[in-house]
Amino acid sequence: MINKFLKRIISLMFGEKTVVKLGELKSSTLKKRTLTLNYFQDLKLFYIHSNAFRIDSLEKIEAIIILDYHSIEKGLLFKNMKPGFAEYRIKNLHQNLNKDVVKSNSTLSQINVAFQIMCEYYELHQKINFNISDYFTLEQYEFYKDSLKQSYSTIFTGAVDYQKDDFYQYNQQNFETFSQSRKSIRNFTGEKIDISIIKKAVKLSLNAPSVCNRQSSKVYLLENKQLIDEVLNIQGGMSGFTKNIHQLLILTTNRNYFYSIGERNQMFIDGGLFLMNLLYSLHFYKIANCPANWGKTIKEEKMLEKYIKISESEKIICMIPIGVAEDSFRVALSRRREINEIFEVIK
């Protein structure tokens, strides 16, 4: 069955003659076959282990919990909270936070903070006397509060308030302090950053490591407001925050710089390294920024082609709205995992 599937894929990619000659492939065709086999393995592993097709492990459930609670965090960023917001996310969290495998791992950082977010959400609505009992009951609230035990806090908040001057006071300190001070900002004044400053930030980013120093990344700057709005509408993750976004960076990596089949995913690694360096560089120059995920399909990429022209050889890694931060703003808590959750010594 798998062989038939592979032959079909190869046929579609390279023509019928390639399939006929599988037994006597020359160098070029052998590479095509190897590439297909490797991408098929990638496909199989993603199909089995991602939660795009099945939810059958704690990690997959946890990923959905994070997605939902972070959406609520973003809703809390608005100074005028919309009562009853994110009802769909709350219902999802009810379902997943009540699963036995989740309840038995309630001390994990991301599950714990999800319980905290749920308590905060309920308490905020009680404070403004807004009835949410049709999708969030007192009994459910008490369950989340009891699950937190000693870690429950009345001062917990999923949205942290900052003054701009305080936010940037550590942006040129030692690396540990500097790194901890970088946060994603979504509240811009609408004022544009001078291109000379943007260039300085991009230039500083160039010290990001890349495979064999090939430096495959490229940064585009958009300043046409109508164009930015169309692009971010396709991206879909900045809803409610686009009004004052007048500059947008688009980071790509170029497939032309990768020469082996083993490097088929290297563009994402190099692009990710450059992205993190770029975010640090923007923070260093006090350019407010928020990385906007471009985890899209061919459909969205075709839609994007209507508005911006980027070479077919380039893959978009991320979009980054930039600007001047408001004098006061909120950022999502985005709690990080504990070190024991992500560090393991192999013996």
Secondary structure, DSSP 8 states (H G I E B T S, - for coil): -HHHHHHHHHHHHH-HHHHHTGGG--HHHHHHHHHHHHHHHHHHHHHHHSTTT---SHHHHHHHHHHHHHHHHHHTTSSS--TTTTHHHHHHHHHHHTSHHHHTTTTSHHHHHHHHHHHHHHHHHHHTT---TTTS-HHHHHHHHHHHGGG--TT--SEEEEEHHHHTTTTTS-HHHHHHH------B-S----HHHHHHHHHHHTTS--GGG---EEEEEE--HHHHHHHHHHH-S-TT--TT--EEEEEEEEGGG--SGGGTTHHHHHHHHHHHHHHHHHHHTT-EE--EE----HHHHHHHTTT----TTEEEEEEEEEE-B-SEEEEE------HHHH-----
